[in-house]
Amino acid sequence: MANEEDDPIIQEIDVFLARSLLEKLYLFQYPIRPASMTYDDVTHLSAKIKPKQQKVELEMAIDTLNPNYCRSKGEQIALNVDGTCTDETSTYSSKLMDKQTFCSSQAASNVSRYAAAVYKKGELHLTPLHGILQLRPSFTYLDKADAKHREREAANEGGDSSQDEAEDDVKQITVRFSRPETEQARQRRVQSYEFLQKRQAEEHWVHLHYYGLKDSRSEHERQYLFSQGHGLAENTELIKSPSEYLMMLMPPSVEEENDKPMAPSNVLSMAQLRTLPLADQIKILMKNVKVMPFANLMSLLGSGTDSTAVLRCIQQVAMLVQGNWVVKSDVLYPKDTSSPHSGVPAEVLCRGRDFVMWKFTQDRWVVRKEVAAVTKLCPEDVKDFLEHMSVARINKGWEFMLPYDEDFVKKHPDIVQRQHMLWMGIQAKLEKVYNLLKEHLTPKKQEAQSAHPLLVSGEQRVNMAKAKVKQNYGQLEKEFQKQKAEIKSNDTSAKMDVSNIRIKEEPVSDEEPMDTSAYGGMNNGIVNGLHAEEDSIDSLNGHLPGGCIDRVAQELKAFVSSTFKKQFVLTLSELKRLFNLHLASLPPGHTLFSGISDKMLQDMVLDTGCKQILVPFPPQTAASPDELKVYALWEAGDTYDQHRQVLLEIFSKNYRVRRNVIQNQLSQECGEDLNKQEVDRVLKDCCVSYGGMWYLKGTVQS
């Protein structure tokens, strides 16, 4: 109260809200004018606007007679822009730079709190602003000068050549046909800067007529800045208490997204990041960082984050390399994308980057030339791969950028084992694609490795994992005894010594039995050696209960059935690879870790309704025995069973077939004219196209 008495009210002013120019009134902010230019009636030559974009262009005259105007500079600019000739298309008809164009940009995206005020006879009249535009000089005439210069140079170079020489100068061009645009590609194109610029350019200019300050039309329009009616009946919304009225005039500031500083579309603040689901947070972090220790990832996710949930999510977007997590290739190179350097599709890039990651699982050092020689990719793509996860060392090669994370390996041996099995599957695929030689598979020894005390060899990692397994042996043994008690087996006298288990080899013909363990002689609660034979069921050092065998058979049958319903046609080699990947996704101690042999796997394939297709491979084929065994799902229970059976019969007599032969045979056998979509569906289920010919899946020999 004392402060109010010290600051008495001197005058009360009535405030009126004028609505006549609502959504029509703009505030123009002019730049500081040079001495040779004045913003008056004479200087405004023309004006035009794009209403949707709220973009304005004003053309204003420059006083060339002003003593501050540099005439020689103005003549030089006009000459550069228009040249020596003067016609209707000339920018400066007077051969002087006698005008300047100003282009607007929005000064504020939210102008709801701004108004223009007019004070007259003790009354204050407010009109809300519809926009605030800042005018800046436009230098498009410089672009026109550059274009004229290039045209003159081209004319001078081509003037001496004859017509015959021009006709002989034939250049080879490359014609490309655009593929159908996917929805994802369309969204990226719509959000691109180029598309937005094109869309803005498509809006037509609306030409305006400028009225000077003292023009009668301006005087008339200026009257609309005053409220047209002062009666309370017409301003009932202003019958408010002083506090409500003040709140209407100055509402509390609400931070909107539009008011935030503009940031690149691929940048998120940590506050924004933590509002996303955990899986998305990890994916965004790994996609940007590319290589990260697990401890650093946990610190970025904030306190209170469950490490088990993080481990589950990180395995979906990253692979373990030397105890650190490296983002997966398909996260960096999504489907339907290509290399910015060479245009190579994403599938080939992922394969090449996987090879680099796999090399770092074998050694601390990678040589760039070796990677380029194996992957056959351009040097820029290979350099990108290496820069993602390593650092160049002079005269040595590329070294993995992070030290070996021994703490993570000791704390999480089950994750290490699972990742190792995944890498085994990737290695098998890379060996097949790149025809890797023995020197590519053998890690090279580096003298410099001894200088890094944190570097642990692969054998030491295996030994550490073995030690961890033996520590957990007691718990695993109790779980196994509990399973035996539940199924009430008749034979309970036999005890299994898990630490001395050996894989019982039972080859089919001359082949090696399938290895589904993570390491040669190591097991992590894994019971190996279960083989189903016709007359006996042997276990290791005794007999497994019948209920356990039934569960193994059920799990194996479920895997085989679901796999063939997705793939329809598989070679034994590919089926074993998928089975290894399936094992890697299972928890330790699962029943499928019972040591599945090749014979047991093949018998289960035949029991689930599949048939072996005897494809007549060419005599000079370099395929392995497992790749020569092709199995196909004979009956899937859908309307395409008959079509697939006809197709498989064709490939039992032919190694490769043309599409028209397949279509004719399907039409004859099925007794109907199949459309293109139906034939494509059948071919997609069972075949792949290569070099204009069709092959069963997995049988193409490069």
Buried (B, 14 or more C-beta within 10 A) or exposed (E): EEEEEEEEEEEEEEEBBBBBBEEEBBBBEEEEEBEBBBBEEEBBBBBBBBEEEBBBBBBBBBBBEEEEBEEEEBBEBBBBBBBEEEEEEBBBBEBBBBBBBBBBEEBBEEBEEBBBEBEEEEBEBBBBBBBBBBBEEBEEBEEBBEEBEEEEEEEEEEEEEEEEEEEEEEEEEEEEEEEEEEEEEEEBEEEEEEEEEEEEEEEEEEEEEBBEEEEEEEEEBEEBBBBEEEEEEEBEEEEEEEEEBEEEEEEEEEEEEEEEEEEEEEEBEEEEBBEEEBBBBBBBBBBEBBBBBBEBBBEBBEEEBEEEEBBBBBBEBBBBBBBBBBBBBBBBBEEEBBBEBEEBEBBBBBBBBBBBBBBBBBBBBBBBEBBBEBBEBBEEBBBBBBEBBBEEEEEEBBBBBBBBBBEBBBEBBBBBBBBBBBBBBBBBBBEBBBEBEEEBEEEBEBEEEEEEEEBBEEEEBBBBBBEBBEEBBEEBBEEBEEBBEEEEBEEEEBEBEBEEBEBBEBEBEEBEBBBBBBBEEBBBBBBBBBBBEEEEEBBBEEBBBEBBBEBBBEBBBEBBBEBBEEBBBBBBBBBBBBBBBBBBEBEBBBBBBBBBBBBBBBBBBEEBBBBBBEBEBEEEEEBEEBBBBBBBBBEBEEEBEBBBBBBBEBBBEBBBBEBEEBBEBBBEBBEEEBEEEBBEBBBEBBBBEEEEBBBBBBBBBE
